[in-house]
């Protein structure tokens, strides 16, 4: 159970770091924005991993089990939310209007 607690806490920290990155990354970051989101996710994962290693020995067995299930639920909810958000953005992209057609004329006209 301790290993699952560390795993789920680390994943939660990574997800939280990626979500909070929107407050620190400027809108004009361009292509570097994706790398910055990944960096914040990795920082969150490492910080949560270190905290989980220190916290796991201080929690009782029942508290550790409850915390593991709660973190698993949060991680599952986040993955489902991201999946739904990606599907919604894909379906919005398919409904975009087609660009106007250009008339082809010969050079002499």
C-alpha positions in Angstrom: 0.0 0.0 0.0 2.9 2.3 0.7 4.2 2.0 -2.9 0.8 2.8 -4.3 0.6 5.8 -2.0 3.9 7.1 -3.3 2.9 6.4 -6.9 -0.5 8.1 -6.7 0.9 11.1 -4.7 3.6 11.6 -7.3 1.1 11.4 -10.2 -1.2 13.9 -8.3 1.7 16.2 -7.8 2.6 16.1 -11.5 -1.0 16.7 -12.6 -1.2 19.6 -10.1 2.0 21.1 -11.3 0.8 21.0 -14.9 -2.6 22.5 -14.0 -0.9 25.3 -12.0 1.5 26.1 -14.8 -1.2 28.1 -16.6 -0.7 30.8 -14.0 3.0 31.1 -14.6 3.4 30.7 -18.4 2.6 33.7 -20.5 0.1 33.5 -23.3 2.7 34.4 -25.9 5.1 31.5 -25.0 4.4 29.9 -28.3 5.9 26.4 -28.9 7.9 26.7 -25.7 4.7 26.6 -23.6 4.4 22.8 -24.0 7.9 22.3 -22.7 7.2 24.7 -19.8 4.1 22.8 -18.8 6.1 19.5 -18.9 8.8 21.1 -16.7 6.2 22.3 -14.1 4.7 18.8 -14.2 8.1 17.2 -13.5 8.8 19.6 -10.7 5.4 18.9 -9.1 6.0 15.1 -9.5 9.5 15.3 -7.8 8.2 17.5 -4.9 5.3 15.2 -4.3 7.5 12.1 -4.5 9.8 13.5 -1.8 6.9 14.5 0.4 5.2 11.1 0.0 8.4 9.3 1.0 8.6 11.3 4.2 4.8 11.2 5.0 4.2 7.4 4.3 5.9 6.3 7.6 4.0 8.8 9.7 0.5 7.7 8.6 -1.3 4.9 10.2 -2.4 1.9 8.1 -6.0 3.1 7.9 -5.1 6.7 7.1 -2.6 5.5 4.4 -5.2 3.2 2.8 -7.8 6.0 2.8 -5.4 8.5 1.4 -4.3 6.1 -1.3 -7.9 5.5 -2.5 -8.7 9.3 -2.4 -5.5 10.0 -4.5 -6.4 7.2 -6.9 -9.9 8.8 -7.3 -8.4 12.2 -7.9 -5.9 10.8 -10.5 -8.7 8.9 -12.3 -11.0 11.9 -12.3 -8.2 14.1 -13.8 -7.4 11.5 -16.5 -11.1 11.3 -17.4 -11.5 15.1 -17.4 -8.4 15.5 -19.7 -9.8 12.8 -22.1 -13.2 14.6 -22.3 -11.5 17.9 -22.8 -9.4 16.6 -25.6 -12.4 15.0 -27.3 -14.3 18.2 -27.0 -11.5 20.2 -28.6 -11.2 17.7 -31.4 -14.9 17.8 -32.2 -14.8 21.7 -32.1 -12.0 21.6 -34.7 -14.1 19.5 -37.1 -17.0 22.0 -37.1 -14.9 24.9 -38.3 -16.1 26.5 -41.5 -14.2 25.8 -44.7 -12.0 28.5 -46.1 -13.5 30.4 -49.0 -12.8 29.0 -52.5 -10.8 31.1 -54.9 -11.8 31.5 -58.4 -9.2 30.4 -61.0 -8.9 32.8 -63.9 -6.5 32.7 -66.8 -3.9 35.4 -67.1 -5.5 36.9 -70.2 -8.8 37.7 -68.6 
